Amino acid sequence: VRFHHLMDPRTAAPRVTPFRSVTVLAGRAMDADAASTTAFGLSRADALGIVRRRLVDVDVIPLN
C-alpha cells in the first residue's frame, strides 16, 4: 500500500490513489503549487474541473 503525505478530508487519512504524482502547468508557480495539491489523486477530468474554476491557463497531467 502506498501512502502519501496529503490527507483525504473525507477520511482524515492519507489519500489512497493509483497516481504516483501529478504535474500542473500554470502561468505562475504559486498557482501550480496550489493546483497540484488540489488535483493529486483525482482523475484528469475531475482535477481540471476543479482547478479551472479559479485558473484559466492551467493543465493537469497525472502519472500512475
C-alpha positions, 0 to 999 in steps of 0.5 A, a space after each residue: 500500500 502506498 501512502 502519501 503525505 496529503 490527507 483525504 478530508 473525507 477520511 482524515 487519512 492519507 489519500 489512497 490513489 493509483 497516481 504516483 504524482 501529478 504535474 500542473 502547468 500554470 502561468 505562475 508557480 504559486 498557482 501550480 503549487 496550489 493546483 497540484 495539491 488540489 488535483 493529486 489523486 483525482 482523475 484528469 477530468 475531475 482535477 481540471 474541473 476543479 482547478 479551472 474554476 479559479 485558473 484559466 491557463 492551467 493543465 493537469 497531467 497525472 502519472 500512475 
